[in-house]
Amino acid sequence: MGFLRRLLGGPPPADDGPGDPDTPVDTRTDEELEAAHELELARFEQERTTDLVRRQQQYGDRSWTPPAQGGTARSGEADEGGAPSG
């Protein structure tokens, strides 16, 4: 493969030797990596949402809902008020 790479003018092969000694090695545990990823996602989501959406989410539990109407009985059931069936 190296012959074809040199012949066609491709990039030189990557050096598979030891890494740069100045590069820090990530020694965090899986839990720490996951927590860092979730924090990054939360920051991204906060930047992405608009002010209106944030207010809707913040005050959503305080919104007015109309009172329930009617009861639990269905149309055509035997317990309707009125003439007995039969």
VOBA-1610 file (N, C-alpha, C; in pm, whole numbers, padded with zeros to 5 digits, always signed):
BEGIN
Met+00082-00119+00000Met+00000+00000+00000Met+00087+00126+00000Gly+00201+00120+00066Gly+00290+00236+00070Gly+00338+00274-00068Phe+00359+00172-00155Phe+00403+00198-00292Phe+00297+00278-00367Leu+00173+00237-00357Leu+00065+00308-00427Leu+00048+00449-00371Arg+00062+00462-00241Arg+00048+00593-00178Arg+00156+00689-00230Arg+00279+00641-00240Arg+00387+00726-00291Arg+00368+00755-00439Leu+00321+00654-00514Leu+00303+00669-00658Leu+00193+00769-00691Leu+00083+00764-00618Leu-00030+00850-00646Leu-00023+00984-00571Gly+00076+01002-00486Gly+00094+01129-00417Gly+00001+01148-00300Gly-00036+01041-00235Gly-00124+01051-00120Gly-00050+01102+00003Pro-00122+01120+00112Pro-00058+01168+00235Pro+00037+01061+00290Pro+00139+01102+00363Pro+00230+01005+00422Pro+00158+00924+00529Pro+00203+00800+00551Pro+00135+00716+00651Pro+00151+00774+00790Ala+00050+00751+00873Ala+00053+00802+01011Ala+00156+00724+01089Asp+00229+00792+01175Asp+00331+00730+01257Asp+00262+00660+01373Asp+00279+00529+01382Asp+00212+00453+01487Asp+00297+00442+01613Gly+00399+00522+01624Gly+00487+00519+01740Gly+00418+00576+01862Pro+00491+00588+01971Pro+00431+00642+02093Pro+00385+00785+02070Gly+00280+00823+02142Gly+00222+00956+02126Gly+00313+01064+02180Asp+00271+01186+02163Asp+00346+01301+02211Asp+00347+01299+02365Pro+00465+01307+02426Pro+00468+01299+02573Pro+00403+01419+02640Asp+00384+01530+02567Asp+00321+01648+02626Asp+00168+01637+02627Thr+00114+01542+02552Thr-00031+01526+02545Thr-00080+01460+02674Pro-00179+01521+02742Pro-00227+01461+02867Pro-00310+01337+02839Val-00298+01239+02925Val-00374+01115+02913Val-00501+01130+02995Asp-00615+01094+02934Asp-00743+01106+03002Asp-00760+00987+03095Thr-00757+01011+03224Thr-00767+00903+03323Thr-00900+00907+03397Arg-01001+00971+03343Arg-01130+00978+03409Arg-01204+00846+03396Thr-01290+00818+03493Thr-01370+00696+03491Thr-01487+00713+03396Asp-01556+00603+03372Asp-01673+00608+03282Asp-01781+00700+03337Glu-01802+00698+03468Glu-01904+00783+03529Glu-01870+00930+03512Glu-01743+00963+03530Glu-01701+01102+03513Glu-01714+01147+03369Leu-01680+01058+03275Leu-01694+01091+03133Leu-01841+01112+03096Glu-01928+01026+03150Glu-02070+01038+03121Glu-02127+01167+03181Ala-02086+01201+03304Ala-02133+01324+03367Ala-02085+01447+03289Ala-01963+01443+03240Ala-01911+01555+03161Ala-01988+01567+03030His-02022+01454+02969His-02099+01456+02844His-02239+01512+02867Glu-02304+01470+02976Glu-02438+01521+03006Glu-02435+01670+03035Leu-02330+01717+03103Leu-02316+01860+03129Leu-02299+01938+02999Glu-02221+01881+02908Glu-02202+01946+02778Glu-02333+01952+02700Leu-02411+01844+02705Leu-02542+01843+02637Leu-02637+01944+02699Ala-02636+01956+02832Ala-02723+02053+02899Ala-02685+02195+02860Arg-02557+02224+02852Arg-02514+02358+02810Arg-02554+02386+02667Phe-02539+02286+02579Phe-02579+02303+02440Phe-02730+02329+02430Glu-02809+02252+02506Glu-02955+02269+02503Glu-02995+02406+02555Gln-02926+02455+02657Gln-02957+02586+02711Gln-02926+02696+02611Glu-02817+02682+02537Glu-02784+02782+02436Glu-02881+02776+02319Arg-02933+02657+02291Arg-03018+02638+02174Arg-03159+02690+02196Thr-03211+02678+02318Thr-03349+02719+02342Thr-03360+02871+02350Thr-03473+02921+02306Thr-03497+03065+02306Thr-03554+03106+02441Asp-03562+03235+02461Asp-03615+03289+02586Asp-03762+03250+02605Leu-03839+03252+02497Leu-03981+03217+02505Leu-03998+03071+02549Val-03920+02982+02491Val-03931+02840+02525Val-03891+02819+02671Arg-03788+02887+02717Arg-03746+02873+02857Arg-03857+02918+02951Arg-03924+03030+02918Arg-04034+03078+03004Arg-04152+02981+03001Gln-04181+02923+02885Gln-04290+02826+02876Gln-04260+02704+02961Gln-04136+02659+02960Gln-04100+02544+03042Gln-04102+02578+03190Gln-04060+02698+03225Gln-04051+02738+03364Gln-04189+02753+03426Tyr-04283+02815+03355Tyr-04414+02844+03410Tyr-04522+02750+03358Gly-04488+02640+03297Gly-04585+02547+03242Gly-04677+02486+03345Asp-04627+02466+03467Asp-04711+02405+03570Asp-04811+02503+03629Arg-04796+02630+03600Arg-04887+02732+03654Arg-04994+02774+03553Ser-05000+02707+03440Ser-05097+02746+03338Ser-05238+02708+03381Trp-05335+02782+03331Trp-05474+02758+03366Trp-05529+02647+03279Thr-05599+02555+03341Thr-05668+02450+03266Thr-05815+02456+03302Pro-05902+02440+03205Pro-06045+02448+03233Pro-06088+02331+03320Pro-06196+02351+03398Pro-06244+02240+03482Pro-06300+02127+03396Ala-06293+02008+03448Ala-06345+01892+03376Ala-06497+01903+03364Gln-06547+01866+03249Gln-06691+01874+03225Gln-06747+01733+03213Gly-06872+01721+03250Gly-06939+01592+03239Gly-06894+01497+03348Gly-06928+01374+03333Gly-06893+01275+03433Gly-06819+01159+03369Thr-06822+01049+03440Thr-06752+00932+03391Thr-06842+00840+03309Ala-06976+00864+03314Ala-07070+00779+03241Ala-07059+00804+03092Arg-07078+00696+03016Arg-07073+00707+02871Arg-07214+00708+02815Ser-07224+00755+02696Ser-07354+00758+02628Ser-07398+00615+02598Gly-07523+00587+02630Gly-07581+00456+02599Gly-07562+00354+02710Glu-07505+00393+02823Glu-07489+00297+02932Glu-07619+00286+03010Ala-07636+00181+03085Ala-07761+00152+03155Ala-07783+00246+03273Asp-07682+00305+03329Asp-07698+00390+03446Asp-07732+00533+03414Glu-07782+00561+03295Glu-07818+00698+03259Glu-07941+00740+03337Gly-07949+00867+03369Gly-08068+00917+03434Gly-08180+00926+03331Gly-08292+00873+03358Gly-08400+00876+03262Gly-08480+00748+03268Ala-08542+00714+03158Ala-08626+00595+03151Ala-08541+00470+03162Pro-08589+00373+03242Pro-08514+00246+03251Pro-08523+00167+03121Ser-08418+00104+03087Ser-08417+00027+02962Ser-08483-00108+02986Gly-08548-00158+02888Gly-08600-00291+02906Gly-08735-00310+02870
//
